[in-house]
Amino acid sequence: MKILLADKFPVKHAEDLKNKGHEITSSPDLSADDLVAAIQDNEVVVVRSTKVTADAINAASNLKMIIRAGAGYNTIDTETAASKNIPVCNTPGKNALAVAELAFGLLLSIDRNIADNVIEMRNNNWDKKRFSKAQGIYGRTCGVVGLGQIGRAFADRAKAFGMKLYGYDIRQRIEQIQGELDKMGMIGTSDLSEIAKNCDVISFHVPSIEATKGMINKDFLANCQENAIILNSSRGNIVVDEDLIAAMNSKNIRAGLDVFNNEPTSGKDTINTELSQHPNVYGTHHIGASTEQAQDAVAQEVVNVINNLGQGTVINCVNLKAVPA
């Protein structure tokens, strides 16, 4: 098959595909507009952050599958693909540990002002009095919003640090998974406002679906505690930027964000928004899944998806109810 790797992809896994007889084109710097021309007669397109628009799908003459090398697929026009009976597949759970690690890293960094420490040190400034102020993590109450593999991995790390856990999930009835929550030492709730009221740390691990868009809004934030820490390593569109900014200004809420609304779609660009520049924001560059461990696991699953396609089987499909046998 002709396979277009439209984002960075580990060399050893690309070589594995070549050795299986596939024709590989690696174009890791493609933009969404570039993809329209590049997609041509490729049968499989593999993407990470590159958007796959309706124009790109319609420009493809021989497309059999789109693979998202990761879990979220909101950057792919799944409806247009479905209208052409083209399966969109992902690699769920393969980057869960990496995302959880980054989210917890943001929490520790915010509590101890690590980034500000580094900046001041590099500017030749010593300010032990300022940076000695920190609450600490042990014994604090942490709400985990989204109890998929990433949320549970984050909860494991929070529990190891001695945090008290609350859990909420947009897709699951809490009573149906209460046994699992009990094993995790987590209090389950079906009321998101209860998370806001009871937790001074809240970490979001939700998919980008209609029910989650704008869920960090003025109503949610009105229930949040003063000085709470909010972490978002899922998708930028779950945040209403102006509402979070207002809460940071009025309640000294601090935020660790790996994702943003309207973030650049290419690997190197500029970002200058009121949210990204806010002093209460610790921002990273949508790198949650970008460890070598995670990328190796994701790439291996991409190879697995392609191998299955070659055998007439579609796995991890997210946009078609019925897929080719």
Secondary structure, DSSP 8 states (H G I E B T S, - for coil): -EEEE-S---HHHHHHHHHTT-EEEE-TT--HHHHHHH-TT-SEEEESSS-B-HHHHHH-SS--EEEESSS--TTB-HHHHHHTT--EE--TTTTHHHHHHHHHHHHHHHHHTHHHHHHHHHTT---HHHHT----STT-EEEEE--SHHHHHHHHHHHHTT-EEEEE-SSS-GGGGHHHHHHHTEEE-S-HHHHHHH-SEEEE----STTTTT-BSHHHHHTS-TT-EEEE-S-GGGB-HHHHHHHHHHH--EEEES--TT--SSSS-----TTTT-TTEEE--S-TT-SHHHHHHHHHHHHHHHHHHHTT---SBSS-SS---
